[in-house]
Amino acid sequence: MTKLVPRLMACGDAALTVDFGNVISVEVNRRVHALDAALLALCLEGVIETVPTYRALCIHFDPIALPIARLERKVQALVDCDEVPVAPAGRWKVPVVFGGPFGMDLEDCAHAAGLSPNAYVARFLTPVYRVMMVGFMPGFSYLANLPDALARPRRATPRAAVPAGSVSIGGVQAAIGSVEGPSGWHMLGRTPAMPFQPGREPLFLFAAGDEIRFVEVPPSDWDALQAAAREGAPVVQRDDSRLDR
């Protein structure tokens, strides 16, 4: 793994950001989450909350219980370690209905890539996607590893609302939407899975670091799968066929 030298930057007097670089990188993202896990394992008195993002870890702390100089020393010792443990990823098979009313932008995206809709979907299904971050809306999952040939700039005019469970692309990223909301991303399809469901344990279906394989299902399966998901049935399945990364 390439040696990454992060920057430690104070954010006011009660937060510290550890910035690994302004890039979309699976390697960087792994280091962020590895640092998060290692720091939490120390159980430092005064650490209130950690917030991992694409390429940085923000640490909220009590400066009375944990002076920033001490926190910086602890963080620096962790990032200086040559071997940083990374927890195994959970992997999921996620059903998706593509095109038509489920994915109104599929044909335009396929045309822009010089592919038929079927060929575009086949390429989209090929990678193992990595959940880089969960945010924007509750349970919204940003995904890396979209094939370069399928990438497309975001829409010039965002839609005011797209359905919950939309599977979309924006730039070099893919995403699984959670709740209905605005979006400038291109809608390829929808999953009946519910990435965010109040009252469920876990509240969020996917976590940063998880891996996703999409599986195409026919529109005729939608009603049954959606009803099952709302009742708590596991329409999303664990995929333990390969957890190497």
N, C-alpha and C positions, 0 to 999 in steps of 0.2 A: 504494500500500500504506500502511495506517495506520502511523504512527510508533510503534514499540514500544520502551519504555524498560525494559530488564531490570534486575534486582537482582543484584549480585555478592555472594555470601555464602561465607565460608570454611567448609569442612567439616573441622574439625581443622586440622592444620598441613601436610597434603599433598594437599588436594583443594579445588577451587573450583567452586561451582555458579553458573551463569548462568541465572536464573529469569525467564522471559518472561511469567508469569502463570498463575494457577490455573484454566485453562479448557481445554476441548476445542475447539481451533480449528485449521483447516488453515493459516491464515495464520501463527499462532504456531509451528506445527510446521515450516513451511517455514523460518522464521527460525532455529529451532534447528539444523536441518540445514545451512543456509547458513553459520551461524557455525562449525559443526563442520568443514565443508570448508575454510573460509577459514583457520581456526586450524591445521589440519593442513598446509595449503599453506605455512605459515611455517616448518615443520620446526624448531620451537623446541627447543633442547637442554633437557632436563629434563621435557618433556611425556611422560608414561608411557602414558596411555590417556585417551580421551574416550568418554563414555557419553551419547549423546543419548536423550532420552525425549520424551513428548508435548509438554512445554512448558518443558524445561530441559536444559541441557548441563552434565554433571559432568566436570570436568577433573582427572585424577589427575596429580600432578607431583612431582618431586624438589625439595624446598625448598632444598637445598644448591646444585644446579645452576641452579635457576630460582626466585629469591625471589618470594614471592607478590605483592609490590608491582609487580615488573616484569611478571609475568603479567597482573595486573589492568590495567596500562596497555596492554598489547598487546590484550587482550580488549576494553577500552573503545574503543580506536581502531577495531576491527573493527565493533563494534555501532553506532558513531557514523556509519559510512558510509551515505549515503543509498541507494546502489545496492549491494545485496547479491546476488551471483550465486547462482542456484539451478540445480543440475545437472538436465538433462532426466530425467524419470522413465522407468523401464522400465514397459511396460504388458503385462499378461498376460491371456489368455483362460483361465479356469479352469473345467473341467467339473464339474458338480454333479448328483448324483441327489437329488431332493427327496422328502420325505415318506415314509410307511410306515416300515419298519425303518431307513431311512437318515436320517429326520428325524422323530423321534417327537413333536416339539412343533409341527409345522407346522399341524395342524388347530386346536389351541388358540390359536396366535398369530393365525391367520387369523380365527377367531371373535372374538377380542378386538379386532381391527382392523375388524370388520364386513365382512369380505371372504370370498369363497370361497377355498379353498386355491390354486386355479389363478390367481385374481386376485392373491392375496398374492404368489405366486412371480413373476408378471409384474411387479409393482411392485418386488420385491426385485432383479430382473434389470436394472432401468432405469438406476441410477446407475453412474458410474465411481467405484469406491471407492479411497481412498488408504490405503496402509499407513502408519500413524502411528508404530508402534513394534513391535519384535519382542522378546518377552520372556515372562515367567511360566513357560513351558516352552520348550525349544529349538525355535525356528522358529515359535512361536505368533505369529500376525500380527493386531494390532488394526487395525480398519478404520474410517475416518470416511466420512461421506456417506450413512448409512442414512436413508431417508425418514422424516420425523417421524411419519407415520401408521403406520409399522410398528414403532416403538419400543415396548419393553415392559420393565418392571422385571425384574430377575433373579429366578430362582426362590427361593422362600422356603426351600426345602430343597435344597441342591446334591446332585447325583448323585456317588456315590463314584468313578465312572469313566465316561467317554464315549469312543467310538472315535476312533482317529487319523483326521485329515482331516475332522473334523466342521466344518460351516459353521453358525454360530450367531449369535444376537443377544443382547445384554445391555444394557438401558438404551437409549442412543442410538447404541450401537456395534454393528458386526458383527465377526466374527472367523473366521479359518481356523485350526482346531486343527492340531497337529503330531503329537504322540504321545498315546497313551491316558493319561487322567488325570482328576482331579476337575473338576467344572464346575457352576456355578450358572446358566449361560447356557441359552438355549432352542435346541434342536437343530432346524434346518430341513432339513438334508441333509448329504451327505458328498461330498468330492472324492477321487478316486483318486490325485490328486497327492500327493507326499511333500514337504511343506515342509522337513522335516529328514531327512537321510539320512546316517548316518555313513559316511565313506569317499568320499563324493561331492564333487566340486568343481563348484560351490560347495556348502558344507555346508548352507547355508540357501538355499532356492529363492527366497524373496522378501526384499527389503530395505526398510527404512524409506524412504519417498518413492516407492516403486513404486505403480503404479495397477493395479487389478484390475477386469476385467469377468467376471462369472459367466455361464456358458453351461449351460443345462439339457440333460442327457442322460438317456435312458431307463434304467430299472433293468437292462434286458437287456444294456446295454453295460458294466455294472460289472465283471464278472469279467475281461473282456479288457483293459479300461483299467487295472485294478489290477495285473494281471500284467505289462502293458507298463511301468507305472511302476516296479515292483520290479526290472525288468531294465534300467532306465535310459532307457527310451524317453521322448520329449518329449510326454507327454499334456497338458501345459500349453504353450500356444503364445504366442509373442510377438505382440502386437497393435500394429503401427506405423501403424494407420489414422489416429490423431490423437494427437499428443503435446503439444498445447497444453494449458495448465493454467489 
